[in-house]
């Protein structure tokens, strides 16, 4: 089975409820991707901490979306 690689970024680092955000995604060996928006509550996986914690946020973009390979010049 081929390895699937998704690479992407957004046009904003964070948004408030009701604001829009654009996702730029490139996919190798996949034609669809499942999207969920999550709020990262705690990102440190150190054993002495609470561990990685996230919660799913309801959004109108959740679900399966078509993806394709996007060719870019690295560093731009």
Order of alpha helices (4+ residues) and beta strands (2+ residues): beta-beta-beta-beta-beta-beta
